[in-house]
Amino acid sequence: MAFAKSNKDLFASVGADGSVRLFDLRVPSIPVAELNGHKGAVNSIAWAPHSACHIASASDDGKALIWDLSSIPKPVEEPILEYNSGAEINQMQWSTGCAQWISIALEDKLRILRV
C-alpha cells in the first residue's frame, strides 16, 4: 500500500490477482479505479514525486508499468509506458530527486530506468 504524495485522500493497494486498486479515504470501501495490466502478483507501487496523476507498478510478470490517472473517474484502460525486465520484479522506487528515473530490483540485479 502507498499513499499519494500530492493528494492526502488517495492511496493505492496491490493484489496477488495482478491488479492495483486506488481508494479515496473519504469513501474507502469502494475503489475509485482499478488498474489491470499485470498477469502476475503486483509486488511494488510507487507514486510519481512530480505528478499527482502518475503511479508505477511492478509485478511477478516482469513488467514495470506507468499509469496516467488524469482521466479518473473514467476507467484507466492501458498504461502509458511498459518495461519488460524478463524476470520477476521484487521492488521499485521512483527517484524523488530526479523524476525521470525509476529503479527496479529483480533477481540479484538493480536496474535504473529513464522514463
C-alpha positions as CSV (number, residue, x, y, z in Angstrom):
1,M,0.0,0.0,0.0
2,A,1.2,3.5,-0.8
3,F,-0.3,6.9,-0.1
4,A,-0.2,9.5,-2.9
5,K,2.4,12.2,-2.2
6,S,0.3,15.1,-3.5
7,N,-3.3,14.0,-2.7
8,K,-3.8,13.3,1.0
9,D,-7.0,11.4,0.4
10,L,-5.7,8.9,-2.3
11,F,-4.0,5.6,-1.7
12,A,-3.2,2.5,-3.7
13,S,-3.1,-1.1,-2.8
14,V,-1.7,-4.1,-4.7
15,G,-3.1,-7.5,-5.3
16,A,-2.0,-11.1,-5.9
17,D,-4.5,-11.0,-8.8
18,G,-2.3,-8.6,-10.8
19,S,-4.4,-5.5,-10.0
20,V,-3.7,-2.1,-8.4
21,R,-6.7,-0.5,-6.8
22,L,-7.0,3.2,-5.9
23,F,-9.0,4.3,-3.0
24,D,-10.2,7.7,-1.6
25,L,-10.0,7.8,2.2
26,R,-13.3,9.7,2.3
27,V,-15.1,6.6,0.8
28,P,-12.6,3.8,1.4
29,S,-14.9,0.9,0.8
30,I,-15.2,1.4,-3.0
31,P,-12.2,1.7,-5.3
32,V,-12.1,4.8,-7.4
33,A,-10.1,3.0,-10.0
34,E,-8.6,-0.4,-10.8
35,L,-5.5,-0.9,-12.9
36,N,-5.4,-4.3,-14.6
37,G,-2.2,-4.5,-16.7
38,H,-0.3,-7.3,-14.9
39,K,-0.6,-11.1,-15.3
40,G,1.2,-11.9,-12.0
41,A,1.1,-10.6,-8.4
42,V,1.9,-7.0,-8.1
43,N,4.9,-6.6,-5.7
44,S,5.5,-2.9,-5.7
45,I,4.0,0.5,-6.4
46,A,5.5,4.0,-6.5
47,W,3.8,7.3,-6.8
48,A,5.5,9.9,-9.1
49,P,7.1,12.6,-6.9
50,H,6.4,15.3,-9.5
51,S,2.9,14.5,-10.5
52,A,-0.4,13.8,-8.7
53,C,-1.7,11.6,-11.6
54,H,1.1,9.1,-12.2
55,I,1.8,5.8,-10.5
56,A,4.1,3.0,-11.4
57,S,3.6,-0.7,-10.6
58,A,5.9,-3.8,-10.8
59,S,5.0,-7.4,-10.8
60,D,6.0,-11.1,-10.9
61,D,5.2,-11.0,-14.6
62,G,8.4,-9.0,-15.1
63,K,6.7,-5.8,-16.2
64,A,7.1,-2.3,-14.8
65,L,4.1,-0.1,-15.8
66,I,3.5,3.6,-15.5
67,W,-0.1,4.7,-15.4
68,D,-1.7,8.1,-16.1
69,L,-4.6,8.6,-13.7
70,S,-5.7,12.0,-15.0
71,S,-8.8,10.5,-16.7
72,I,-10.3,9.3,-13.4
73,P,-13.3,8.9,-12.8
74,K,-13.3,7.4,-16.3
75,P,-11.6,3.9,-16.4
76,V,-7.9,3.8,-16.9
77,E,-7.5,1.1,-19.6
78,E,-3.8,1.0,-20.5
79,P,-0.5,2.0,-19.0
80,I,1.3,4.9,-20.8
81,L,4.7,3.1,-20.5
82,E,5.7,-0.5,-20.2
83,Y,9.1,-2.1,-19.5
84,N,9.6,-5.8,-19.6
85,S,12.5,-7.0,-17.5
86,G,12.3,-10.7,-18.3
87,A,12.2,-11.6,-14.6
88,E,10.1,-11.1,-11.6
89,I,10.4,-7.6,-10.2
90,N,10.6,-7.6,-6.5
91,Q,10.8,-3.9,-5.7
92,M,10.6,-0.5,-7.4
93,Q,11.3,3.1,-6.4
94,W,10.7,6.4,-8.2
95,S,13.5,8.9,-7.6
96,T,12.4,11.9,-5.5
97,G,15.4,14.0,-6.7
98,C,15.2,13.3,-10.4
99,A,11.7,12.4,-11.5
100,Q,12.7,10.8,-14.8
101,W,14.4,7.8,-13.1
102,I,12.9,4.7,-11.7
103,S,14.8,1.8,-10.1
104,I,13.7,-1.8,-10.1
105,A,15.2,-4.8,-8.3
106,L,15.0,-8.2,-9.8
107,E,16.8,-11.5,-9.1
108,D,20.3,-10.2,-8.0
109,K,20.2,-7.1,-10.2
110,L,19.3,-3.5,-9.9
111,R,18.2,-1.6,-13.0
112,I,17.8,2.2,-13.3
113,L,15.3,3.1,-16.0
114,R,14.8,6.5,-17.6
115,V,11.1,7.2,-18.0
